[in-house]
Each structure stands twice: as C-alpha cells, then as structure tokens.
C-alpha cells in the first residue's frame, strides 16, 4: 500500500455533496445555519423569516431561529433580510406581515427627512415628523446635542461621492411629494441591525430607490467628531446603504430588486463600501472564516461572503468600480442573473478559474496561485481539509455544486501510479517547488525510485508516470467528472506483480479512486483545483475545476 498525502482542491457545478466527502463539521454559527438555506440564486421563505427574526431580534409567529453560536458574522445592515422577506411576501401569514411592517412603516416619533443630493448647496428639502409637523433641527442623541444636519449631510455627501465613482449621476430629489431620497431616524431598536435601505413604489406607480432608516441603537450612540463629521463606523455603514440605493436605481423596479441574487446585492455592497472607505464592518473578519473559507458553498448560494470572490477579481485586475454598473445592468436584463453578471466581470476567465481553489490553501511560501487576498482577511482564516482515502472501484466519490471548491487530504492508496483525469482542468504542487497546472490528464509516480517498466516486460524501459508529483483538478460548467486512478506500474508493464498482503492489491483490475464533481462555474469551460500530499514522499497539492 502506498501512503499518500494528497491535498485535493476541487471546484465544480451542480449536485449535492455525497456523505463520504464530509467530515464532522465544527459547530456552525447561527448565521451560517440560516444562510445555508439559500439555494439556486434565491432565498426561500423559511430562510428569509429566520434571517429577519435573528437580525432584528424579533419574534415572528411560527418561526424558530436555528441554534448555533454567535460568531460575529451577521450583518449590521438589515437591507438584505428585509428584501428576502418582501420577496416571499405573499407566502407569509398576516401575523408575520404585521410584525415586519413595524420596520417599514415610520412610527409617530420618527424623524423623516427628504433630501436632494443634486442641489448646489445640499440641504433637507423638508424635515417632517410622521404627523407632518416641522421638527427641530437639533435633537438630543446619546446624551449629547447632535445636529441632525450632520447625519443628513453624511448621507448626501456619500450619495454625491458614490454615484460618480460608479459612473452614475447623483440621485436626484424627485418630484412633488414623491422623493427619491428619504432618511428616517427611527425610535425603534433594530436588534443586530443598525441601518436598512428599501426601494418603494406607491399606488401611483412612482418608484423611490433610496429610503434609508437608521435605527435608534445606531444613532443613539452617535456623536459628532471635532471636525463635524460622523464616526468612521457610521460613515462606512452609510456608504454601504448608499450602494444599495444605486443598485435600486439600476433595478428601477421593486419586484426585480427582490429577485436579484443576494450574493450580488449584498456581496457587492459589502465589498464596495469597504474598498471605498478603507473601514471594515464588524462582520468582515468572521465572515471570512465562517463563510468564504467554506469553499463547498456555491457562489450563487452565498450572500455577504461572496466578498472573497470580489477580492479575487480585484486582485486579478478587474476595475470593479467601472464594471459594477454594467454588471448590475446585465444581471437585471437576463433571466440568468448570476451568469450574466459573472460574464460581464469575466469571472469565469482562466485567471480566476485557475486561481480560485488554490488560493484557499494560503501557502505564502509558494506564492500565487496558492495565496488569498482581501480586505480584513485574518491571518488565522484557514480552509477545512477533508480526509479522504483512495479505494478500489468505485473509489472515493463525491460531487460539488456549480462554482464551488473543496480541499481533500487523501491519506493512503494501493498502487504506485496515480492518474489524474478530468473533463475540466487540474493543477498540482508537491511542496518541493515542483508544480504542474491546467492539465486534463496526467500520470504521477508516487515512489522515489520511479515507475519505469523493468526488463522482461512488454513495456520494458517505458516510464509509466514521468511526473514525480501529485494531483489537482478543477470543475467547469455543467458537470465535471474527474478520476484519480491508482495502479501498479509493473502490472501495466505486462508482468504480474508480487503478491501483496491485501487481497485488493492482488486483483487483476486497476485500483481506482474516483472522484466526481459538478463544476463550480455554470458558464466556465474549466473546473476548480485540488491539493494533494504524499506523507513520507513529499506533499502534493492538487486542484480541480471545470
């Protein structure tokens, strides 16, 4: 029996992971448990209700929040959860709708400000309470007198800044009583959320894209800095919400905005706000470890944790600020929102496809593509390497969803020759400076003396596996199948090998370890990566993608 240490990173497209691919997982966070329900570019009703109840810390009739630990990975923006429940609105009970409406309807003491970011001297157009009476221009916030205009000017400044950076004009005031920008300082506690943004359409069909609410638990602790600005935290959070405002401008339709995949809406808002401000939201460090560094999650089933994918795109030279609006428009115009969005960003191009899975290993001494990049990425964030074992036919099998990855650690096998084949692509690294990348089928020898057929055999002198490395693959668009075949090179040479102590090793049939994967990219011609390792004979890192 040959001992292997194959660290296999695989990336593929479209089915469930089989049980033997999995190891007992660590206790998930509550947010992980909730968002695991996101499937096929959409958020089902139960997932939406659980998310809303958890983030807003509110009891929703008939909803039980899943158990788990508080991992600090939940968003402080309520925009996503609000959009999710609204997308499932007709399936909710009247009692559930009544609770949610408390967070979309201003209360009697809320302050509502209609703003115009296009005015030469930005200022509130009108400042109204729900009773429509004028309210004072100053209020007591957190025990210190805070000028309400400070918060208003922050929102206006962010709108004026972000629009042109995206290549869009600042959002205008609107007309008559139908305003495009509304700021509500609410007396309601938002639970874990601090702000939310909503697009609304009135009975007259007038669409309003930028309705921002700041919950009391956010503004009550806010103070004005010596230079008259808000805190860095509120600045970043407001920037996040303003990006949602510009998304809503692009969707230009309430119903359409509810069906755009959340990995696009929430992932881009989180990444763009962090990139613009250089300030990380509190969720980002935990999001890396508890979200992005779980590579088996398909890209289209992610939400905020798609952040890492955008970081990879940016690292590979994509100017996401100039590309984002065209990509949002492509997503809005196509029935295949994710595929259209990815195509415009060239997210399935070789420089992404050939680097994504490998980057999960974070091997700084190897350099690219075995490194991960991104704002707020903790040094401690590491991918889980799943134990696997080479077995006789049908071997070790499994599958992955589209545009996802995995890392396998293959510990042992029978046979000296390892054949890696895939209808996608494969890459390898042996931890000794040797690598082979982007191939469809290769053979590797796992023994130090080589795998040359001895004299007296039909294939005498033939090297049955010239590569002294190990194995990776990558998945592609529809379904990627890859196979790791473990064989005795002498048997292939035409002469029986000596009897082995294990009956399986005496078989006349080659011994296979077969791993099947659906590719991770529905629109990619290639697959994702595997890393592999050979204990005692060097370490192998492989990746598979289609």
KEVEX-424001 format. One record per residue (C-alpha): residue in one letter; x, y, z. Coordinates in steps of 0.02 Angstrom, whole numbers, plus 50000, padded with zeros to 5 digits. Each point is the difference from the previous one (the first is absolute). Layout:
REM KEVEX-424001
<resn->a x->X y->Y z->Z>
...
This chain:
REM KEVEX-424001
<resn->x x->50000 y->50000 z->50000>
<resn->x x->50066 y->50171 z->49953>
<resn->x x->49976 y->50139 z->50122>
<resn->x x->49936 y->50161 z->49927>
<resn->x x->49976 y->50174 z->50066>
<resn->x x->49900 y->50069 z->49858>
<resn->x x->49928 y->50168 z->50040>
<resn->x x->49867 y->50014 z->49868>
<resn->x x->49910 y->50163 z->49963>
<resn->x x->49851 y->49971 z->49889>
<resn->x x->49880 y->50121 z->49919>
<resn->x x->49845 y->49953 z->49903>
<resn->x x->49813 y->50025 z->49954>
<resn->x x->49833 y->49930 z->50053>
<resn->x x->49950 y->49864 z->50121>
<resn->x x->50009 y->49960 z->50179>
<resn->x x->50159 y->49949 z->50089>
<resn->x x->49997 y->49816 z->50041>
<resn->x x->50018 y->49950 z->50183>
<resn->x x->50173 y->49924 z->49989>
<resn->x x->50065 y->50168 z->49940>
<resn->x x->49961 y->50074 z->50168>
<resn->x x->50079 y->49997 z->50171>
<resn->x x->49914 y->50044 z->50164>
<resn->x x->49990 y->50188 z->49989>
<resn->x x->50030 y->50126 z->50135>
<resn->x x->49850 y->50079 z->50081>
<resn->x x->49927 y->50123 z->49877>
<resn->x x->49956 y->50176 z->50047>
<resn->x x->49817 y->50048 z->50002>
<resn->x x->50027 y->50105 z->49844>
<resn->x x->50084 y->49853 z->49910>
<resn->x x->49854 y->49888 z->50044>
<resn->x x->49875 y->50127 z->49935>
<resn->x x->50089 y->50042 z->49837>
<resn->x x->50032 y->49816 z->49960>
<resn->x x->49820 y->50003 z->49940>
<resn->x x->50041 y->50115 z->49853>
<resn->x x->49983 y->49894 z->49843>
<resn->x x->50004 y->50027 z->49812>
<resn->x x->50021 y->50190 z->50002>
<resn->x x->49853 y->50025 z->50118>
<resn->x x->49955 y->50011 z->50184>
<resn->x x->49853 y->49888 z->50047>
<resn->x x->49864 y->50059 z->50117>
<resn->x x->50061 y->49909 z->50156>
<resn->x x->50178 y->50063 z->49979>
<resn->x x->49936 y->50177 z->49975>
<resn->x x->49892 y->49994 z->50156>
<resn->x x->50140 y->49926 z->50106>
<resn->x x->50120 y->50134 z->49940>
<resn->x x->49878 y->50141 z->50038>
<resn->x x->49956 y->49931 z->50173>
<resn->x x->50184 y->49977 z->50045>
<resn->x x->50067 y->50165 z->49936>
<resn->x x->49858 y->50108 z->50066>
<resn->x x->49986 y->49900 z->50162>
<resn->x x->49813 y->49987 z->49978>
<resn->x x->49877 y->49859 z->50025>
<resn->x x->49915 y->49949 z->49838>
<resn->x x->49850 y->49884 z->50019>
<resn->x x->50043 y->49823 z->49948>
<resn->x x->50187 y->50034 z->49983>
<resn->x x->50138 y->49921 z->50104>
<resn->x x->50176 y->50066 z->49977>
<resn->x x->50124 y->49856 z->49978>
<resn->x x->50120 y->49961 z->50139>
<resn->x x->50185 y->50036 z->49990>
<resn->x x->50131 y->50116 z->50067>
<resn->x x->50008 y->50188 z->49975>
<resn->x x->50151 y->50010 z->49887>
<resn->x x->50000 y->50187 z->49968>
<resn->x x->49967 y->49965 z->49815>
<resn->x x->49824 y->50072 z->49989>
<resn->x x->49975 y->50162 z->49902>
<resn->x x->49956 y->50164 z->50082>
<resn->x x->49904 y->50052 z->49844>
<resn->x x->49821 y->49940 z->50001>
<resn->x x->49975 y->50036 z->49814>
<resn->x x->50031 y->49821 z->49946>
<resn->x x->49884 y->49917 z->50126>
<resn->x x->49864 y->50127 z->49962>
<resn->x x->50015 y->49966 z->49814>
<resn->x x->49993 y->49812 z->50031>
<resn->x x->49837 y->50005 z->50098>
<resn->x x->49924 y->50121 z->49875>
<resn->x x->50043 y->49880 z->49859>
<resn->x x->49896 y->49868 z->50090>
<resn->x x->49864 y->50121 z->50056>
<resn->x x->49848 y->49913 z->49929>
<resn->x x->50051 y->49837 z->50085>
<resn->x x->50010 y->50081 z->50173>
<resn->x x->49858 y->49995 z->50124>
<resn->x x->49909 y->50162 z->50043>
<resn->x x->50077 y->49992 z->50175>
<resn->x x->50175 y->49985 z->49929>
<resn->x x->49968 y->50145 z->49881>
<resn->x x->49936 y->50107 z->50144>
<resn->x x->50161 y->49977 z->50098>
<resn->x x->50110 y->50040 z->49850>
<resn->x x->49896 y->50154 z->49957>
<resn->x x->50053 y->50076 z->50165>
<resn->x x->50173 y->50018 z->49922>
<resn->x x->49941 y->50076 z->49836>
<resn->x x->49870 y->50123 z->50064>
<resn->x x->50065 y->50154 z->50093>
<resn->x x->49944 y->50019 z->50180>
<resn->x x->49916 y->50154 z->50074>
<resn->x x->50162 y->50070 z->50069>
<resn->x x->50115 y->49956 z->49855>
<resn->x x->50086 y->50143 z->49909>
<resn->x x->49986 y->49994 z->49811>
<resn->x x->50112 y->50106 z->49890>
<resn->x x->49981 y->50015 z->49811>
<resn->x x->50166 y->50044 z->49920>
<resn->x x->50066 y->50065 z->49835>
<resn->x x->50178 y->49949 z->49957>
<resn->x x->49999 y->50100 z->49839>
<resn->x x->49974 y->50170 z->50080>
<resn->x x->50147 y->50119 z->49989>
<resn->x x->49992 y->50024 z->50188>
<resn->x x->49934 y->49832 z->50063>
<resn->x x->49873 y->50017 z->50137>
<resn->x x->49839 y->49915 z->50052>
<resn->x x->49858 y->50042 z->49885>
<resn->x x->49879 y->49977 z->50144>
<resn->x x->50017 y->49929 z->50173>
<resn->x x->49841 y->49918 z->50058>
<resn->x x->49938 y->49893 z->50141>
<resn->x x->49873 y->49868 z->49959>
<resn->x x->49867 y->50124 z->50053>
<resn->x x->50071 y->50111 z->49862>
<resn->x x->50044 y->50137 z->50124>
<resn->x x->50170 y->50081 z->49991>
<resn->x x->50124 y->49932 z->50126>
<resn->x x->50147 y->50089 z->50079>
<resn->x x->50162 y->50003 z->49904>
<resn->x x->50093 y->49934 z->50153>
<resn->x x->49965 y->49852 z->50111>
<resn->x x->50075 y->49916 z->50151>
<resn->x x->50095 y->49846 z->49938>
<resn->x x->50089 y->49888 z->50124>
<resn->x x->49998 y->50132 z->50135>
<resn->x x->50095 y->50129 z->49897>
<resn->x x->49919 y->50131 z->49889>
<resn->x x->50027 y->49941 z->49823>
<resn->x x->49953 y->50101 z->49849>
<resn->x x->49882 y->49895 z->49895>
<resn->x x->50072 y->50087 z->49849>
<resn->x x->50163 y->49907 z->50032>
<resn->x x->49918 y->49833 z->49963>
<resn->x x->49906 y->50073 z->49853>
<resn->x x->50157 y->50075 z->49926>
<resn->x x->50089 y->49833 z->50019>
<resn->x x->49868 y->49913 z->49896>
<resn->x x->50001 y->50138 z->49870>
<resn->x x->50190 y->50001 z->49991>
<resn->x x->50005 y->49812 z->49976>
<resn->x x->49868 y->50008 z->49862>
<resn->x x->50097 y->50137 z->49911>
<resn->x x->50163 y->49903 z->50017>
<resn->x x->49945 y->49822 z->49958>
<resn->x x->49893 y->50041 z->49847>
<resn->x x->50140 y->50075 z->49893>
<resn->x x->50121 y->49866 z->50061>
<resn->x x->49881 y->49871 z->49928>
<resn->x x->49979 y->50104 z->49843>
<resn->x x->49825 y->50058 z->50047>
<resn->x x->49930 y->50174 z->50035>
<resn->x x->49954 y->50036 z->50181>
<resn->x x->49823 y->49946 z->50044>
<resn->x x->49883 y->50147 z->49975>
<resn->x x->49869 y->50062 z->50121>
<resn->x x->49851 y->49938 z->49902>
<resn->x x->49840 y->50097 z->49974>
<resn->x x->49862 y->50074 z->50104>
<resn->x x->49963 y->49887 z->50148>
<resn->x x->50087 y->49849 z->49922>
<resn->x x->50180 y->50012 z->50054>
<resn->x x->50144 y->49890 z->49943>
<resn->x x->50101 y->50018 z->50160>
<resn->x x->49924 y->49985 z->50173>
<resn->x x->50092 y->49987 z->50165>
<resn->x x->49905 y->49937 z->50152>
<resn->x x->50071 y->50012 z->50175>
<resn->x x->49895 y->49868 z->50085>
<resn->x x->49955 y->49981 z->50182>
<resn->x x->49996 y->49812 z->49974>
<resn->x x->50142 y->49885 z->50052>
<resn->x x->50064 y->49901 z->49852>
<resn->x x->50069 y->49854 z->50101>
<resn->x x->50163 y->49947 z->49918>
<resn->x x->49968 y->50116 z->49853>
<resn->x x->50049 y->50183 z->49999>
<resn->x x->49936 y->50061 z->49832>
<resn->x x->49891 y->49941 z->49858>
<resn->x x->49959 y->50060 z->49825>
<resn->x x->49842 y->49965 z->49903>
<resn->x x->49931 y->50042 z->49829>
<resn->x x->49815 y->50036 z->49996>
<resn->x x->49868 y->50031 z->49870>
<resn->x x->49841 y->50094 z->50044>
<resn->x x->49824 y->49969 z->49936>
<resn->x x->50030 y->50128 z->49863>
<resn->x x->50144 y->49893 z->49936>
<resn->x x->50135 y->50124 z->50053>
<resn->x x->50162 y->49910 z->50043>
<resn->x x->50112 y->50061 z->50142>
<resn->x x->50172 y->49914 z->50005>
<resn->x x->50084 y->50069 z->50156>
<resn->x x->49904 y->49989 z->50163>
<resn->x x->50127 y->49983 z->50140>
<resn->x x->49952 y->49966 z->50180>
<resn->x x->50119 y->50019 z->50147>
<resn->x x->49941 y->49904 z->50151>
<resn->x x->50009 y->50075 z->50173>
<resn->x x->50135 y->49877 z->50056>
<resn->x x->50110 y->50079 z->49864>
<resn->x x->49968 y->50186 z->50019>
<resn->x x->49975 y->50004 z->50188>
<resn->x x->50185 y->49965 z->50025>
<resn->x x->50061 y->50112 z->49860>
<resn->x x->50096 y->50158 z->50039>
<resn->x x->50069 y->50134 z->49888>
<resn->x x->50189 y->50004 z->49981>
<resn->x x->50099 y->50159 z->50028>
<resn->x x->50002 y->50032 z->49812>
<resn->x x->49812 y->49985 z->49992>
<resn->x x->49998 y->49827 z->49921>
<resn->x x->49916 y->49839 z->50054>
<resn->x x->50098 y->49852 z->50066>
<resn->x x->50099 y->49891 z->49878>
<resn->x x->49880 y->49856 z->50037>
<resn->x x->49846 y->50099 z->49951>
<resn->x x->50090 y->50068 z->49847>
<resn->x x->50038 y->49824 z->49939>
<resn->x x->49825 y->49935 z->50040>
<resn->x x->49920 y->50148 z->49912>
<resn->x x->50111 y->49969 z->49848>
<resn->x x->49940 y->49818 z->49998>
<resn->x x->49818 y->50059 z->49998>
<resn->x x->50034 y->50130 z->49865>
<resn->x x->50067 y->49860 z->49889>
<resn->x x->49833 y->49913 z->50026>
<resn->x x->49917 y->50162 z->49945>
<resn->x x->50096 y->49998 z->49836>
<resn->x x->49961 y->49816 z->49976>
<resn->x x->49817 y->50047 z->50017>
<resn->x x->50023 y->50135 z->49869>
<resn->x x->50063 y->49866 z->49880>
<resn->x x->49861 y->49876 z->50040>
<resn->x x->49871 y->50141 z->49981>
<resn->x x->49866 y->49878 z->50053>
<resn->x x->49952 y->49935 z->50172>
<resn->x x->49959 y->49824 z->49940>
<resn->x x->50162 y->49982 z->49901>
<resn->x x->50103 y->50058 z->50148>
<resn->x x->49930 y->49858 z->50106>
<resn->x x->50060 y->49864 z->49881>
<resn->x x->50178 y->50057 z->49966>
<resn->x x->50110 y->49869 z->50087>
<resn->x x->50057 y->50051 z->50172>
<resn->x x->50182 y->49959 z->49964>
<resn->x x->49990 y->50144 z->49874>
<resn->x x->49900 y->50126 z->50103>
<resn->x x->50078 y->49972 z->50171>
<resn->x x->50171 y->49940 z->49945>
<resn->x x->50035 y->50151 z->49890>
<resn->x x->49932 y->50125 z->50127>
<resn->x x->50115 y->49929 z->50135>
<resn->x x->50154 y->49996 z->49888>
<resn->x x->49976 y->50170 z->49918>
<resn->x x->49968 y->50087 z->50166>
<resn->x x->50156 y->49924 z->50078>
<resn->x x->50104 y->50040 z->49846>
<resn->x x->49940 y->50180 z->49994>
<resn->x x->50016 y->50043 z->50184>
<resn->x x->50144 y->49887 z->50053>
<resn->x x->49894 y->49959 z->50152>
<resn->x x->49945 y->49823 z->50037>
<resn->x x->49828 y->49960 z->50063>
<resn->x x->49998 y->49900 z->50160>
<resn->x x->49944 y->49841 z->49910>
<resn->x x->50145 y->49991 z->49876>
<resn->x x->50133 y->49902 z->50098>
<resn->x x->49876 y->49866 z->50055>
<resn->x x->49920 y->49999 z->49828>
<resn->x x->50165 y->49944 z->49924>
<resn->x x->50019 y->49849 z->50114>
<resn->x x->49818 y->49951 z->50026>
<resn->x x->49943 y->50038 z->49823>
<resn->x x->50123 y->50021 z->49859>
<resn->x x->50123 y->49870 z->50065>
<resn->x x->49867 y->49867 z->49984>
<resn->x x->50038 y->49971 z->49816>
<resn->x x->49865 y->49867 z->49974>
<resn->x x->49868 y->50138 z->50000>
<resn->x x->49954 y->50042 z->49820>
<resn->x x->50032 y->50180 z->49952>
<resn->x x->49817 y->50028 z->49955>
<resn->x x->49948 y->49933 z->50172>
<resn->x x->50105 y->50128 z->50092>
<resn->x x->49950 y->50170 z->50065>
<resn->x x->50119 y->50120 z->50087>
<resn->x x->50137 y->49868 z->49995>
<resn->x x->50016 y->50019 z->49811>
<resn->x x->50115 y->50142 z->50059>
<resn->x x->50150 y->49884 z->49974>
<resn->x x->49956 y->49969 z->49818>
<resn->x x->49996 y->50187 z->49967>
<resn->x x->50167 y->50016 z->50089>
<resn->x x->50073 y->49871 z->49879>
<resn->x x->49927 y->50092 z->49850>
<resn->x x->50077 y->50163 z->50061>
<resn->x x->50168 y->49916 z->50032>
<resn->x x->49999 y->49935 z->49823>
<resn->x x->49978 y->50174 z->49930>
<resn->x x->49813 y->50023 z->49981>
<resn->x x->49952 y->50182 z->50026>
<resn->x x->49842 y->49960 z->50095>
<resn->x x->49947 y->50181 z->50014>
<resn->x x->49993 y->50025 z->49812>
<resn->x x->49929 y->49826 z->49968>
<resn->x x->49869 y->49993 z->50137>
<resn->x x->49859 y->50100 z->49921>
<resn->x x->50014 y->49907 z->49833>
<resn->x x->50003 y->49836 z->50097>
<resn->x x->49847 y->50048 z->50103>
<resn->x x->49911 y->50048 z->49838>
<resn->x x->50047 y->49834 z->49921>
<resn->x x->49932 y->49906 z->50151>
<resn->x x->49839 y->50102 z->49994>
<resn->x x->49975 y->49972 z->49813>
<resn->x x->50025 y->49811 z->50001>
<resn->x x->49893 y->49860 z->50069>
<resn->x x->50165 y->49918 z->50050>
<resn->x x->50050 y->50140 z->50117>
<resn->x x->50159 y->49920 z->50070>
<resn->x x->50069 y->49937 z->49834>
<resn->x x->49974 y->50169 z->49916>
<resn->x x->50081 y->50091 z->50146>
<resn->x x->50150 y->49883 z->50004>
<resn->x x->50023 y->50008 z->49812>
<resn->x x->50016 y->50189 z->50001>
<resn->x x->50129 y->49993 z->50140>
<resn->x x->50090 y->49859 z->49909>
<resn->x x->49983 y->49900 z->50159>
<resn->x x->50022 y->49834 z->49908>
<resn->x x->50156 y->50054 z->49907>
<resn->x x->50158 y->49894 z->50020>
<resn->x x->50086 y->50121 z->50118>
<resn->x x->49855 y->49978 z->50122>
<resn->x x->49960 y->49818 z->49964>
<resn->x x->50182 y->49947 z->50018>
<resn->x x->50027 y->50092 z->50165>
<resn->x x->49842 y->49989 z->50102>
<resn->x x->50011 y->49827 z->50078>
<resn->x x->50188 y->50006 z->50024>
<resn->x x->49988 y->50165 z->50093>
<resn->x x->49908 y->49915 z->50143>
<resn->x x->50162 y->49915 z->50054>
<resn->x x->50085 y->50165 z->50044>
<resn->x x->50177 y->49934 z->49977>
<resn->x x->50104 y->50159 z->50003>
<resn->x x->50162 y->49909 z->49962>
<resn->x x->49928 y->49937 z->49836>
<resn->x x->49938 y->50168 z->49937>
<resn->x x->49855 y->50016 z->49878>
<resn->x x->49883 y->49915 z->49967>
<resn->x x->50010 y->49925 z->50174>
<resn->x x->49963 y->50164 z->50090>
<resn->x x->49839 y->50086 z->50050>
<resn->x x->49976 y->50188 z->49995>
<resn->x x->49869 y->50115 z->50073>
<resn->x x->49961 y->50142 z->50118>
<resn->x x->49987 y->49947 z->50181>
<resn->x x->50058 y->49821 z->49965>
<resn->x x->50059 y->49931 z->50168>
<resn->x x->50165 y->49906 z->50006>
<resn->x x->49913 y->49859 z->50092>
<resn->x x->49868 y->49968 z->49867>
<resn->x x->50031 y->49826 z->49929>
<resn->x x->49904 y->49881 z->49890>
<resn->x x->49942 y->49832 z->50069>
<resn->x x->50094 y->49857 z->49916>
<resn->x x->49887 y->49848 z->49988>
<resn->x x->50076 y->49829 z->50028>
<resn->x x->49976 y->49877 z->49856>
<resn->x x->50072 y->49829 z->49959>
<resn->x x->50042 y->49920 z->49833>
<resn->x x->49894 y->49844 z->49982>
<resn->x x->49968 y->49860 z->49876>
<resn->x x->49865 y->50030 z->49870>
<resn->x x->49886 y->50095 z->50006>
<resn->x x->50120 y->50096 z->50109>
<resn->x x->49975 y->50157 z->50099>
<resn->x x->49861 y->50097 z->49917>
<resn->x x->49913 y->50164 z->50027>
<resn->x x->49933 y->50154 z->49914>
<resn->x x->49990 y->50187 z->50023>
<resn->x x->49884 y->50138 z->49949>
<resn->x x->50038 y->50121 z->49861>
<resn->x x->50140 y->50125 z->50034>
<resn->x x->50054 y->49920 z->50162>
<resn->x x->50159 y->49917 z->50061>
<resn->x x->50063 y->49877 z->50126>
<resn->x x->50165 y->49943 z->50074>
<resn->x x->50031 y->49815 z->50028>
<resn->x x->50141 y->49919 z->50095>
<resn->x x->50025 y->49825 z->49925>
<resn->x x->50099 y->49902 z->50128>
<resn->x x->50031 y->49830 z->49919>
<resn->x x->49977 y->49892 z->49845>
<resn->x x->50056 y->49840 z->49913>
<resn->x x->50111 y->50014 z->49848>
<resn->x x->50147 y->50106 z->49947>
<resn->x x->49928 y->50094 z->49850>
<resn->x x->49871 y->50135 z->50025>
<resn->x x->49902 y->50054 z->49848>
<resn->x x->49906 y->50164 z->50010>
<resn->x x->49872 y->50029 z->49865>
<resn->x x->49857 y->50121 z->49984>
<resn->x x->49891 y->50077 z->49867>
<resn->x x->50047 y->50164 z->50084>
<resn->x x->50175 y->50052 z->50055>
<resn->x x->50120 y->49944 z->50135>
<resn->x x->50152 y->50074 z->50089>
<resn->x x->50127 y->49933 z->50124>
<resn->x x->50134 y->50052 z->50122>
<resn->x x->50115 y->49880 z->50091>
<resn->x x->50057 y->50118 z->50139>
<resn->x x->50177 y->49990 z->49931>
<resn->x x->49995 y->50134 z->49869>
<resn->x x->49929 y->49888 z->49863>
<resn->x x->49830 y->50031 z->49923>
<resn->x x->49894 y->49958 z->49850>
<resn->x x->49847 y->50103 z->49959>
<resn->x x->49850 y->50008 z->49886>
<resn->x x->50003 y->49824 z->49928>
<resn->x x->49862 y->49879 z->49957>
<resn->x x->50088 y->49834 z->50031>
<resn->x x->50170 y->49957 z->50073>
<resn->x x->50084 y->49853 z->50085>
<resn->x x->50107 y->50017 z->50155>
<resn->x x->50119 y->49878 z->50082>
<resn->x x->49989 y->49989 z->50189>
<resn->x x->50161 y->49903 z->50033>
<resn->x x->50174 y->50073 z->50012>
<resn->x x->50080 y->49873 z->49882>
<resn->x x->49886 y->50044 z->49856>
<resn->x x->49873 y->49898 z->49903>
<resn->x x->50103 y->49935 z->49852>
<resn->x x->49949 y->49828 z->49937>
<resn->x x->50135 y->49870 z->50040>
<resn->x x->50088 y->49889 z->49874>
<resn->x x->49905 y->49848 z->49943>
<resn->x x->49833 y->50089 z->49993>
<resn->x x->49901 y->50049 z->49845>
<resn->x x->50029 y->50185 z->50038>
<resn->x x->50180 y->49983 z->50059>
<resn->x x->50084 y->50169 z->50022>
<resn->x x->49838 y->50097 z->49984>
<resn->x x->49973 y->50131 z->50135>
<resn->x x->49821 y->49971 z->50056>
<resn->x x->49993 y->50166 z->50092>
<resn->x x->50134 y->50128 z->49963>
<resn->x x->49931 y->50132 z->50118>
<resn->x x->50061 y->49974 z->50177>
<resn->x x->49862 y->50109 z->50069>
<resn->x x->49821 y->49986 z->50057>
<resn->x x->49832 y->50062 z->49950>
<resn->x x->49870 y->50143 z->49977>
<resn->x x->49843 y->50025 z->49894>
<resn->x x->49874 y->50137 z->49966>
<resn->x x->49817 y->49998 z->49956>
<resn->x x->49905 y->50089 z->49863>
<resn->x x->49826 y->50037 z->49936>
<resn->x x->49880 y->49856 z->49995>
<resn->x x->50077 y->49852 z->50085>
<resn->x x->50182 y->49964 z->50029>
<resn->x x->50054 y->49821 z->50025>
<resn->x x->50174 y->49964 z->50060>
<resn->x x->50086 y->49840 z->50045>
<resn->x x->50153 y->49960 z->50103>
<resn->x x->50059 y->49827 z->49944>
<resn->x x->50126 y->49907 z->50105>
<resn->x x->50089 y->49857 z->49908>
<resn->x x->50149 y->49882 z->50012>
<resn->x x->50123 y->50053 z->49866>
<resn->x x->50073 y->49826 z->49984>
<resn->x x->49830 y->49927 z->49965>
<resn->x x->49977 y->50130 z->49864>
<resn->x x->50171 y->49953 z->49932>
<resn->x x->49934 y->49827 z->49957>
<resn->x x->50070 y->49895 z->50143>
<resn->x x->49903 y->49953 z->50159>
<resn->x x->50064 y->50081 z->50157>
<resn->x x->50046 y->49904 z->50156>
<resn->x x->49857 y->49948 z->50110>
<resn->x x->49950 y->50134 z->50121>
<resn->x x->49936 y->49966 z->50176>
<resn->x x->49835 y->50082 z->49957>
<resn->x x->49879 y->49908 z->49887>
<resn->x x->49951 y->50161 z->49916>
<resn->x x->50180 y->50027 z->49945>
<resn->x x->50001 y->49828 z->49913>
<resn->x x->49855 y->50041 z->49886>
<resn->x x->50032 y->49999 z->49814>
<resn->x x->49897 y->50156 z->49986>
<resn->x x->50076 y->50174 z->50026>
<resn->x x->49957 y->50077 z->50164>
<resn->x x->49908 y->50164 z->49982>
<resn->x x->49962 y->50143 z->50109>
<resn->x x->49864 y->50090 z->49909>
<resn->x x->49939 y->50172 z->50049>
<resn->x x->49860 y->50080 z->49905>
<resn->x x->49961 y->50183 z->50006>
<resn->x x->49877 y->50118 z->49928>
<resn->x x->50089 y->50156 z->49951>
<resn->x x->49993 y->50157 z->50097>
<resn->x x->49974 y->50114 z->49850>
<resn->x x->49843 y->49978 z->49899>
<resn->x x->50077 y->50106 z->49863>
<resn->x x->50180 y->49946 z->50008>
<resn->x x->50090 y->49883 z->49882>
<resn->x x->50109 y->49939 z->50141>
<resn->x x->49992 y->49939 z->50179>
<resn->x x->50079 y->50030 z->50168>
<resn->x x->50156 y->49947 z->50096>
<resn->x x->50055 y->49857 z->50114>
<resn->x x->50151 y->49989 z->50113>
<resn->x x->50077 y->49833 z->50046>
<resn->x x->50137 y->49938 z->50113>
<resn->x x->50117 y->49849 z->50012>
<resn->x x->50054 y->49970 z->50180>
<resn->x x->50174 y->49934 z->50001>
<resn->x x->50018 y->50033 z->49815>
<resn->x x->49967 y->50184 z->49987>
<resn->x x->49840 y->50097 z->50002>
<resn->x x->49880 y->50021 z->49857>
<resn->x x->49878 y->50139 z->49975>
<resn->x x->49873 y->49981 z->49864>
<resn->x x->49849 y->50093 z->49942>
<resn->x x->49857 y->49962 z->49887>
<resn->x x->49889 y->50116 z->49902>
<resn->x x->49902 y->49986 z->49843>
